[in-house]
Amino acid sequence: MSEEMMRAAAFTAFGGPEVLRVMELPAPQAGAGQVRVRVRTAGVQPFDAAVRGGWTPPGVTGDLPRIPGNEFAGVVDQVDEDVTGVPLGAEVLGFSLLNSYAEYIVVNAGDVTAKPAGVPWEVAGGLTAGVQTAEIALDGLAVGPGDTLLVHAAAGSVGTAAVQIARMRGATVIGTAREENHAYLWDLGATPVAYGDGLADRVRALAPDGVHAALDGAGGHALEVSLELVKDPDRILTLVEHAKAAALGVRTTQGVRTAERLGRYADLYATGKLKFPVRRTYELEKAADAHREIETGHGRGKIVIQVG
């Protein structure tokens, strides 16, 4: 019997977006405790671009070609005999370390959750990184009632989720973004502020009682301003300046993704209690273009690849 094949956006050498191309690769098969999902959509994030550029995440082994992508949504088409609770044909969203830019992905059954009918496929495929990263970060910062939180890159997918989650927890949120995104941040519940010279003073004017915590999704000057404004560096978390974090005494995200958390936010979206806009969808053949856009570091909402 011939080997089952699938289409995937993958790379055989590290480099720029141009190394990412569609190729025919062997389709994975579900093993012990696993399910296989026929992927409909897959989210795109800076993590994927770093993998393509040569960074190998901890725990990853194996030769090239390598398929990026660590969030997806689709339909379960294989279930190991020992798995209960995830039926064949179930519509799910989930997460993995790699391999989402493909027609099929195999994951542990505990790494998927049911997709509510009210969550469109393009939202489902890109939901996990934004909401899970944001909640893990806010848990680390112990954001709660009475806090004033400063969110840098507040219009991006993680920022969008973080603003809303912090507001649900009773915090006041100030968000940095380009001026064309200020009305969007008001709509999410944050007070917007423009980047650039004088940022620290502009934030001080908006927070007369001080800034208690900061979530840095921009790096550089944004992190410097956070250190200037927040008294306790342990209440600053950077999503981008990992190499500098330890020396500065600030946090990075420490936590694991869970299907329970993902399901909770999928339900909030389905019931209209969470906004999670999709900026643009790309066909699988245009995965390189999706990476070019994610690497600009600008834009509102999520970039998603349409796989099937």
TASULLIN-V23777 format. One record per residue. N is the residue number from 1. RES is the residue in three letters. PHI is phi in radians with two decimals (NA if undefined). Layout:
n->N res->RES phi->PHI
n->N res->RES phi->PHI
This chain:
n->1 res->MET phi->NA
n->2 res->SER phi->-1.27
n->3 res->GLU phi->-1.22
n->4 res->GLU phi->-1.25
n->5 res->MET phi->-2.04
n->6 res->MET phi->-2.57
n->7 res->ARG phi->-1.60
n->8 res->ALA phi->-2.60
n->9 res->ALA phi->-1.56
n->10 res->ALA phi->-2.51
n->11 res->PHE phi->-2.39
n->12 res->THR phi->-1.88
n->13 res->ALA phi->-2.61
n->14 res->PHE phi->-1.27
n->15 res->GLY phi->2.84
n->16 res->GLY phi->-1.32
n->17 res->PRO phi->-0.96
n->18 res->GLU phi->-1.13
n->19 res->VAL phi->-1.33
n->20 res->LEU phi->-1.52
n->21 res->ARG phi->-2.56
n->22 res->VAL phi->-1.36
n->23 res->MET phi->-2.48
n->24 res->GLU phi->-1.57
n->25 res->LEU phi->-2.33
n->26 res->PRO phi->-1.07
n->27 res->ALA phi->-1.34
n->28 res->PRO phi->-1.26
n->29 res->GLN phi->-2.11
n->30 res->ALA phi->-1.15
n->31 res->GLY phi->-1.91
n->32 res->ALA phi->-1.02
n->33 res->GLY phi->1.27
n->34 res->GLN phi->-2.00
n->35 res->VAL phi->-2.25
n->36 res->ARG phi->-1.92
n->37 res->VAL phi->-2.08
n->38 res->ARG phi->-1.42
n->39 res->VAL phi->-1.33
n->40 res->ARG phi->-1.69
n->41 res->THR phi->-2.47
n->42 res->ALA phi->-2.43
n->43 res->GLY phi->-1.32
n->44 res->VAL phi->-2.08
n->45 res->GLN phi->-2.63
n->46 res->PRO phi->-0.96
n->47 res->PHE phi->-0.91
n->48 res->ASP phi->-1.13
n->49 res->ALA phi->-1.15
n->50 res->ALA phi->-1.13
n->51 res->VAL phi->-1.08
n->52 res->ARG phi->-1.10
n->53 res->GLY phi->-1.37
n->54 res->GLY phi->2.28
n->55 res->TRP phi->-1.40
n->56 res->THR phi->-1.89
n->57 res->PRO phi->-1.06
n->58 res->PRO phi->-0.94
n->59 res->GLY phi->1.61
n->60 res->VAL phi->-1.55
n->61 res->THR phi->-2.30
n->62 res->GLY phi->1.95
n->63 res->ASP phi->-1.52
n->64 res->LEU phi->-1.36
n->65 res->PRO phi->-1.27
n->66 res->ARG phi->-2.17
n->67 res->ILE phi->-1.86
n->68 res->PRO phi->-1.35
n->69 res->GLY phi->1.85
n->70 res->ASN phi->-2.22
n->71 res->GLU phi->-2.61
n->72 res->PHE phi->-2.79
n->73 res->ALA phi->-2.53
n->74 res->GLY phi->3.12
n->75 res->VAL phi->-2.06
n->76 res->VAL phi->-1.18
n->77 res->ASP phi->-2.17
n->78 res->GLN phi->-2.50
n->79 res->VAL phi->-2.39
n->80 res->ASP phi->-1.07
n->81 res->GLU phi->-1.09
n->82 res->ASP phi->-1.54
n->83 res->VAL phi->-1.50
n->84 res->THR phi->-2.12
n->85 res->GLY phi->1.59
n->86 res->VAL phi->-2.22
n->87 res->PRO phi->-1.38
n->88 res->LEU phi->-0.98
n->89 res->GLY phi->1.49
n->90 res->ALA phi->-1.17
n->91 res->GLU phi->-1.51
n->92 res->VAL phi->-2.36
n->93 res->LEU phi->-2.23
n->94 res->GLY phi->-2.89
n->95 res->PHE phi->-2.55
n->96 res->SER phi->-2.72
n->97 res->LEU phi->-1.48
n->98 res->LEU phi->-2.51
n->99 res->ASN phi->1.40
n->100 res->SER phi->-1.45
n->101 res->TYR phi->-1.42
n->102 res->ALA phi->-2.67
n->103 res->GLU phi->-1.16
n->104 res->TYR phi->-2.35
n->105 res->ILE phi->-2.43
n->106 res->VAL phi->-1.95
n->107 res->VAL phi->-2.46
n->108 res->ASN phi->-1.12
n->109 res->ALA phi->-1.02
n->110 res->GLY phi->-1.34
n->111 res->ASP phi->-1.81
n->112 res->VAL phi->-2.24
n->113 res->THR phi->-2.46
n->114 res->ALA phi->-1.11
n->115 res->LYS phi->-1.51
n->116 res->PRO phi->-1.09
n->117 res->ALA phi->-1.04
n->118 res->GLY phi->-1.43
n->119 res->VAL phi->-1.88
n->120 res->PRO phi->-1.08
n->121 res->TRP phi->-1.01
n->122 res->GLU phi->-1.16
n->123 res->VAL phi->-1.26
n->124 res->ALA phi->-1.03
n->125 res->GLY phi->-1.16
n->126 res->GLY phi->-1.96
n->127 res->LEU phi->-1.36
n->128 res->THR phi->-1.09
n->129 res->ALA phi->-1.10
n->130 res->GLY phi->-1.09
n->131 res->VAL phi->-1.31
n->132 res->GLN phi->-1.26
n->133 res->THR phi->-1.05
n->134 res->ALA phi->-1.12
n->135 res->GLU phi->-1.18
n->136 res->ILE phi->-1.04
n->137 res->ALA phi->-1.14
n->138 res->LEU phi->-1.20
n->139 res->ASP phi->-1.09
n->140 res->GLY phi->-1.08
n->141 res->LEU phi->-1.50
n->142 res->ALA phi->0.93
n->143 res->VAL phi->-1.30
n->144 res->GLY phi->-2.69
n->145 res->PRO phi->-0.99
n->146 res->GLY phi->1.54
n->147 res->ASP phi->-1.37
n->148 res->THR phi->-1.88
n->149 res->LEU phi->-1.90
n->150 res->LEU phi->-1.77
n->151 res->VAL phi->-1.98
n->152 res->HIS phi->-1.62
n->153 res->ALA phi->1.10
n->154 res->ALA phi->-1.24
n->155 res->ALA phi->-1.56
n->156 res->GLY phi->-1.28
n->157 res->SER phi->-1.18
n->158 res->VAL phi->-1.21
n->159 res->GLY phi->-1.07
n->160 res->THR phi->-0.99
n->161 res->ALA phi->-1.20
n->162 res->ALA phi->-1.10
n->163 res->VAL phi->-1.01
n->164 res->GLN phi->-1.23
n->165 res->ILE phi->-1.14
n->166 res->ALA phi->-1.09
n->167 res->ARG phi->-1.14
n->168 res->MET phi->-1.06
n->169 res->ARG phi->-1.53
n->170 res->GLY phi->1.59
n->171 res->ALA phi->-1.58
n->172 res->THR phi->-1.58
n->173 res->VAL phi->-2.16
n->174 res->ILE phi->-1.95
n->175 res->GLY phi->-2.14
n->176 res->THR phi->-1.54
n->177 res->ALA phi->-2.93
n->178 res->ARG phi->-1.16
n->179 res->GLU phi->-1.06
n->180 res->GLU phi->-1.17
n->181 res->ASN phi->-1.79
n->182 res->HIS phi->-1.19
n->183 res->ALA phi->-1.11
n->184 res->TYR phi->-1.08
n->185 res->LEU phi->-1.18
n->186 res->TRP phi->-0.99
n->187 res->ASP phi->-1.11
n->188 res->LEU phi->-1.35
n->189 res->GLY phi->1.92
n->190 res->ALA phi->-1.83
n->191 res->THR phi->-1.58
n->192 res->PRO phi->-1.42
n->193 res->VAL phi->-2.57
n->194 res->ALA phi->-1.45
n->195 res->TYR phi->-1.16
n->196 res->GLY phi->1.81
n->197 res->ASP phi->-0.96
n->198 res->GLY phi->1.47
n->199 res->LEU phi->-1.03
n->200 res->ALA phi->-1.02
n->201 res->ASP phi->-1.17
n->202 res->ARG phi->-1.14
n->203 res->VAL phi->-1.20
n->204 res->ARG phi->-0.99
n->205 res->ALA phi->-1.14
n->206 res->LEU phi->-1.53
n->207 res->ALA phi->-2.26
n->208 res->PRO phi->-1.07
n->209 res->ASP phi->-1.63
n->210 res->GLY phi->1.68
n->211 res->VAL phi->-1.83
n->212 res->HIS phi->-1.57
n->213 res->ALA phi->-2.69
n->214 res->ALA phi->-2.48
n->215 res->LEU phi->-2.01
n->216 res->ASP phi->-1.77
n->217 res->GLY phi->-1.88
n->218 res->ALA phi->-2.08
n->219 res->GLY phi->1.36
n->220 res->GLY phi->1.06
n->221 res->HIS phi->-1.05
n->222 res->ALA phi->-1.07
n->223 res->LEU phi->-1.22
n->224 res->GLU phi->-1.06
n->225 res->VAL phi->-1.12
n->226 res->SER phi->-1.06
n->227 res->LEU phi->-1.13
n->228 res->GLU phi->-1.27
n->229 res->LEU phi->-1.67
n->230 res->VAL phi->-1.70
n->231 res->LYS phi->-1.11
n->232 res->ASP phi->-1.78
n->233 res->PRO phi->-1.06
n->234 res->ASP phi->-1.23
n->235 res->ARG phi->-1.82
n->236 res->ILE phi->-2.07
n->237 res->LEU phi->-2.23
n->238 res->THR phi->-1.85
n->239 res->LEU phi->-1.63
n->240 res->VAL phi->-2.24
n->241 res->GLU phi->-1.63
n->242 res->HIS phi->-1.08
n->243 res->ALA phi->-1.19
n->244 res->LYS phi->-1.67
n->245 res->ALA phi->-1.02
n->246 res->ALA phi->-1.08
n->247 res->ALA phi->-1.14
n->248 res->LEU phi->-1.52
n->249 res->GLY phi->1.36
n->250 res->VAL phi->-1.80
n->251 res->ARG phi->-1.51
n->252 res->THR phi->-2.14
n->253 res->THR phi->-1.19
n->254 res->GLN phi->-2.26
n->255 res->GLY phi->2.93
n->256 res->VAL phi->-2.07
n->257 res->ARG phi->-1.26
n->258 res->THR phi->-2.37
n->259 res->ALA phi->-1.17
n->260 res->GLU phi->-1.06
n->261 res->ARG phi->-1.12
n->262 res->LEU phi->-1.07
n->263 res->GLY phi->-1.10
n->264 res->ARG phi->-1.09
n->265 res->TYR phi->-1.33
n->266 res->ALA phi->-1.09
n->267 res->ASP phi->-1.15
n->268 res->LEU phi->-1.12
n->269 res->TYR phi->-1.12
n->270 res->ALA phi->-1.09
n->271 res->THR phi->-1.70
n->272 res->GLY phi->1.38
n->273 res->LYS phi->-1.72
n->274 res->LEU phi->-2.42
n->275 res->LYS phi->-1.74
n->276 res->PHE phi->-2.62
n->277 res->PRO phi->-1.26
n->278 res->VAL phi->-1.73
n->279 res->ARG phi->-1.27
n->280 res->ARG phi->-2.82
n->281 res->THR phi->-1.95
n->282 res->TYR phi->-2.15
n->283 res->GLU phi->-1.18
n->284 res->LEU phi->-0.98
n->285 res->GLU phi->-1.14
n->286 res->LYS phi->-1.84
n->287 res->ALA phi->-1.00
n->288 res->ALA phi->-1.08
n->289 res->ASP phi->-1.16
n->290 res->ALA phi->-1.06
n->291 res->HIS phi->-1.20
n->292 res->ARG phi->-1.06
n->293 res->GLU phi->-1.24
n->294 res->ILE phi->-1.13
n->295 res->GLU phi->-1.40
n->296 res->THR phi->-1.22
n->297 res->GLY phi->1.34
n->298 res->HIS phi->-2.18
n->299 res->GLY phi->2.15
n->300 res->ARG phi->-1.80
n->301 res->GLY phi->1.47
n->302 res->LYS phi->-1.76
n->303 res->ILE phi->-1.76
n->304 res->VAL phi->-2.34
n->305 res->ILE phi->-1.75
n->306 res->GLN phi->-1.54
n->307 res->VAL phi->-1.65
n->308 res->GLY phi->-2.39
